[in-house]
């Protein structure tokens, strides 16, 4: 190591550490503190009253369940679709791969509100999807495709698939092509090579990318409001109502802490399962 490099490295870490403390650690600790402080008669005291109220509220429990279901569904579907698209970008026709990549990047730079409003038009009662289904005779009258959980899930998947795809491209590129060439040279068809060679060697590195989609979906507010029509009550909407309608910031902080705890629990479970599976495969390879 070059003399003085260690000191420069430590010096460079200081601004990053300050940024982390000011913009991440302090807000999280402030919310946690706010969830525990209860004011009564001008005095404040520490209490779990907000948490007990939230845990005994059927609407909060429904919102947490809806948020968990939406997040997991979005993460799983986005991981599958993003993986397939990333595979096409890295391993297939270069022209098609570039088109997919440019479309994904363009989607990332498109406003979330614009995308949600676009889906409102597509999924509307007289939108092109319903009109096409009626025209080809699959349905006799338009379906209710908007203002429900399905519409919100479609909108969230549309948001997360490009993010997951971009995150998975380095994972797929890291796998040497020699493995695939060897399998194809031994007579394996491409689909079997994908399932038996490519997927088993990359899925454990792909899972954390899907986990990012789960965590990001849990905090979304705009898409559930625009596509759910008030019928999909995710926890982000409850937090907005508590803070901006009821002005109960302590209760909003409580709901925020519960959301963080729920998603953190999901992340821990997924990472533990992935770690366990990696250890099982390592023991199998060594025996």
C-alpha positions as CSV (number, residue, x, y, z in Angstrom):
1,X,0.0,0.0,0.0
2,X,1.3,3.5,-0.8
3,X,2.3,5.4,2.3
4,X,-0.4,7.8,3.4
5,X,-3.2,5.9,1.5
6,X,-4.7,4.6,4.7
7,X,-5.0,8.1,6.1
8,X,-6.5,9.5,2.9
9,X,-9.0,6.6,2.9
10,X,-10.1,7.3,6.4
11,X,-10.4,11.0,5.6
12,X,-12.5,10.2,2.6
13,X,-14.9,8.1,4.7
14,X,-15.7,11.0,7.0
15,X,-18.1,12.9,4.5
16,X,-19.8,9.6,3.7
17,X,-20.3,8.8,7.4
18,X,-21.7,12.3,8.0
19,X,-24.1,11.9,5.1
20,X,-25.2,8.6,6.4
21,X,-25.8,9.9,9.9
22,X,-27.6,13.1,8.9
23,X,-29.8,11.8,6.1
24,X,-30.4,8.2,7.2
25,X,-29.6,7.3,10.8
26,X,-31.0,10.5,12.4
27,X,-34.4,10.4,10.5
28,X,-34.8,6.8,11.4
29,X,-34.0,7.3,15.1
30,X,-36.2,10.5,15.1
31,X,-39.1,8.5,13.8
32,X,-38.5,5.7,16.3
33,X,-38.4,8.2,19.1
34,X,-41.5,9.9,17.8
35,X,-43.4,6.6,17.8
36,X,-42.6,6.1,21.5
37,X,-43.4,9.6,22.8
38,X,-47.0,10.2,23.8
39,X,-48.1,13.7,24.9
40,X,-50.8,14.2,27.5
41,X,-51.7,17.5,29.1
42,X,-48.7,19.3,27.8
43,X,-46.3,16.7,29.1
44,X,-44.6,14.0,27.1
45,X,-43.7,10.5,28.2
46,X,-42.4,7.3,26.7
47,X,-45.1,4.7,26.0
48,X,-46.0,1.8,23.7
49,X,-49.6,3.2,23.4
50,X,-49.3,4.0,19.7
51,X,-48.1,0.5,18.9
52,X,-50.8,-1.2,20.9
53,X,-53.4,1.0,19.1
54,X,-52.0,0.1,15.7
55,X,-51.8,-3.6,16.4
56,X,-55.4,-3.6,17.6
57,X,-56.6,-1.7,14.6
58,X,-58.2,-3.9,11.9
59,X,-57.6,-1.3,9.2
60,X,-53.8,-1.1,10.0
61,X,-53.5,-4.9,10.0
62,X,-55.3,-5.0,6.6
63,X,-53.0,-2.4,5.3
64,X,-49.9,-4.3,6.4
65,X,-51.3,-7.5,4.9
66,X,-52.1,-5.7,1.6
67,X,-48.6,-4.1,1.6
68,X,-46.9,-7.4,2.3
69,X,-48.8,-9.2,-0.4
70,X,-48.3,-6.4,-3.0
71,X,-44.6,-6.2,-2.2
72,X,-43.9,-10.0,-2.4
73,X,-46.0,-10.4,-5.5
74,X,-44.3,-7.5,-7.2
75,X,-40.8,-8.7,-6.2
76,X,-41.3,-12.2,-7.4
77,X,-42.9,-11.3,-10.7
78,X,-40.4,-8.5,-11.3
79,X,-37.5,-10.9,-10.5
80,X,-38.8,-13.5,-13.0
81,X,-39.5,-11.0,-15.8
82,X,-36.4,-8.9,-15.1
83,X,-34.2,-12.1,-15.2
84,X,-35.6,-13.1,-18.5
85,X,-35.1,-9.7,-20.0
86,X,-31.6,-9.4,-18.6
87,X,-30.8,-12.8,-20.1
88,X,-32.0,-11.6,-23.5
89,X,-29.9,-8.4,-23.2
90,X,-26.7,-10.3,-22.3
91,X,-26.9,-13.6,-24.0
92,X,-29.1,-13.2,-27.1
93,X,-29.3,-11.1,-30.3
94,X,-27.3,-7.8,-29.8
95,X,-29.9,-5.7,-31.6
96,X,-32.8,-7.0,-29.6
97,X,-30.8,-6.7,-26.4
98,X,-30.0,-3.0,-27.2
99,X,-33.7,-2.3,-27.9
100,X,-34.7,-3.9,-24.6
101,X,-32.0,-2.1,-22.7
102,X,-32.9,1.3,-24.2
103,X,-36.6,0.7,-23.5
104,X,-35.8,-0.1,-19.8
105,X,-33.7,2.9,-19.3
106,X,-36.3,5.2,-20.9
107,X,-38.9,3.7,-18.5
108,X,-36.7,4.5,-15.6
109,X,-36.6,8.2,-16.7
110,X,-40.3,8.4,-17.0
111,X,-42.3,9.9,-14.2
112,X,-44.1,7.4,-11.9
113,X,-47.3,9.6,-12.2
114,X,-47.1,9.5,-16.0
115,X,-46.8,5.7,-16.0
116,X,-49.7,5.3,-13.6
117,X,-51.9,7.6,-15.6
118,X,-51.0,5.7,-18.7
119,X,-52.1,2.4,-17.1
120,X,-55.4,4.1,-16.1
121,X,-56.0,4.7,-19.8
122,X,-55.0,1.2,-20.8
123,X,-57.0,-0.5,-18.1
124,X,-60.0,1.8,-18.2
125,X,-63.6,0.6,-18.7
126,X,-63.4,1.8,-22.3
127,X,-59.7,1.5,-22.7
128,X,-57.8,-0.3,-25.5
129,X,-57.4,-3.6,-23.5
130,X,-61.2,-3.9,-22.8
131,X,-62.0,-2.9,-26.3
132,X,-59.7,-5.5,-27.8
133,X,-61.1,-8.2,-25.6
134,X,-64.6,-7.3,-26.5
135,X,-63.7,-7.1,-30.2
136,X,-62.2,-10.6,-30.4
137,X,-65.1,-12.0,-28.5
138,X,-63.4,-13.2,-25.3
139,X,-65.7,-11.1,-23.1
140,X,-69.2,-9.7,-23.7
141,X,-68.8,-6.6,-21.6
142,X,-65.8,-4.7,-20.3
143,X,-64.0,-5.9,-17.2
144,X,-63.3,-3.9,-14.1
145,X,-59.5,-3.7,-14.5
146,X,-58.9,-0.4,-12.7
147,X,-59.3,0.7,-9.1
148,X,-58.4,-2.7,-7.6
149,X,-55.4,-4.7,-6.4
150,X,-54.7,-6.1,-9.8
151,X,-54.2,-2.7,-11.4
152,X,-51.9,-1.6,-8.5
153,X,-49.9,-4.8,-8.9
154,X,-49.5,-4.3,-12.7
155,X,-48.4,-0.7,-12.2
156,X,-45.8,-1.7,-9.5
157,X,-44.5,-4.5,-11.6
158,X,-44.1,-2.1,-14.6
159,X,-42.0,0.2,-12.3
160,X,-39.8,-2.5,-10.8
161,X,-39.0,-4.7,-13.8
162,X,-36.6,-2.3,-15.4
163,X,-34.8,-1.7,-12.1
164,X,-34.5,-5.5,-11.5
165,X,-33.3,-6.0,-15.1
166,X,-30.6,-3.4,-14.9
167,X,-29.5,-4.9,-11.5
168,X,-29.3,-8.5,-13.0
169,X,-27.3,-7.7,-16.1
170,X,-23.9,-7.8,-14.1
171,X,-25.0,-11.0,-12.4
172,X,-25.6,-12.7,-15.8
173,X,-22.5,-11.2,-17.4
174,X,-20.4,-12.6,-14.5
175,X,-21.2,-16.2,-15.6
176,X,-18.6,-17.4,-18.1
177,X,-20.0,-18.4,-21.5
178,X,-17.9,-21.5,-21.5
179,X,-20.3,-23.3,-19.3
180,X,-23.2,-22.8,-21.7
181,X,-21.0,-23.6,-24.7
182,X,-20.0,-26.9,-23.0
183,X,-23.6,-27.8,-22.3
184,X,-24.7,-27.0,-25.9
185,X,-21.7,-28.9,-27.3
186,X,-22.7,-32.0,-25.3
187,X,-26.1,-31.9,-27.0
188,X,-28.3,-30.0,-24.5
189,X,-30.9,-27.8,-26.0
190,X,-30.9,-24.1,-25.1
191,X,-33.9,-24.2,-22.8
192,X,-32.3,-27.1,-20.8
193,X,-29.0,-25.3,-20.7
194,X,-30.8,-22.3,-19.2
195,X,-32.6,-24.3,-16.6
196,X,-29.7,-26.7,-15.6
197,X,-26.6,-24.5,-16.0
198,X,-27.4,-20.9,-16.1
199,X,-30.2,-20.5,-13.6
200,X,-28.7,-22.7,-10.8
201,X,-25.4,-20.7,-11.0
202,X,-26.9,-17.3,-10.8
203,X,-30.2,-17.4,-8.8
204,X,-28.6,-16.8,-5.4
205,X,-27.0,-13.6,-6.6
206,X,-30.3,-12.6,-8.3
207,X,-32.4,-13.0,-5.1
208,X,-31.0,-9.8,-3.4
209,X,-32.0,-7.8,-6.5
210,X,-35.6,-9.1,-6.2
211,X,-35.4,-8.2,-2.5
212,X,-34.7,-4.6,-3.4
213,X,-37.9,-4.6,-5.5
214,X,-39.9,-5.9,-2.5
215,X,-38.5,-3.2,-0.2
216,X,-39.0,-0.4,-2.7
217,X,-42.6,-1.5,-3.4
218,X,-43.6,-1.4,0.3
219,X,-43.0,2.3,0.5
220,X,-44.8,3.4,-2.7
221,X,-47.7,5.8,-2.3
222,X,-48.4,7.4,-5.7
223,X,-49.1,4.2,-7.7
224,X,-51.5,2.6,-5.2
225,X,-53.4,5.9,-4.9
226,X,-53.8,6.5,-8.7
227,X,-54.5,2.9,-9.7
228,X,-56.2,1.7,-6.6
229,X,-58.8,4.4,-6.5
230,X,-59.0,4.3,-2.7
231,X,-59.8,0.6,-2.6
232,X,-56.2,-0.7,-2.1
233,X,-55.3,0.6,1.4
234,X,-51.6,0.0,1.7
235,X,-49.7,1.2,4.7
236,X,-48.2,4.2,2.9
237,X,-51.7,5.6,2.5
238,X,-52.3,5.1,6.3
239,X,-49.1,7.0,7.1
240,X,-50.1,9.9,4.8
241,X,-53.5,10.1,6.4
242,X,-52.1,10.0,9.9
243,X,-49.5,12.7,9.2
244,X,-51.3,15.1,6.8
245,X,-55.0,14.6,7.6
246,X,-55.1,13.8,11.3
247,X,-51.7,15.5,12.1
248,X,-50.9,12.7,14.4
249,X,-47.2,12.5,13.7
250,X,-46.5,10.1,16.5
251,X,-49.0,7.6,15.1
252,X,-47.5,8.1,11.6
253,X,-44.1,7.4,13.0
254,X,-45.4,4.2,14.6
255,X,-46.8,3.0,11.3
256,X,-43.5,3.8,9.6
257,X,-41.6,1.8,12.2
258,X,-44.0,-1.1,11.8
259,X,-43.5,-1.0,8.0
260,X,-39.7,-1.0,8.4
261,X,-39.9,-3.9,10.9
262,X,-42.1,-5.9,8.5
263,X,-39.9,-5.4,5.5
264,X,-36.8,-6.0,7.5
265,X,-38.2,-9.3,8.7
266,X,-38.9,-10.4,5.1
267,X,-35.4,-9.4,4.1
268,X,-33.8,-11.4,7.0
269,X,-35.9,-14.5,6.2
270,X,-35.0,-14.3,2.4
271,X,-31.3,-13.8,3.1
272,X,-31.2,-16.6,5.7
273,X,-32.8,-19.0,3.3
274,X,-30.4,-18.0,0.6
275,X,-27.4,-18.4,2.9
276,X,-28.7,-21.8,4.0
277,X,-29.2,-22.9,0.4
278,X,-25.7,-21.8,-0.4
279,X,-24.2,-23.8,2.5
280,X,-26.2,-26.9,1.4
281,X,-24.8,-26.6,-2.1
282,X,-21.3,-26.1,-0.8
283,X,-21.5,-29.2,1.4
284,X,-22.9,-31.1,-1.5
285,X,-20.1,-30.0,-3.8
286,X,-17.4,-30.9,-1.3
287,X,-18.7,-34.4,-0.5
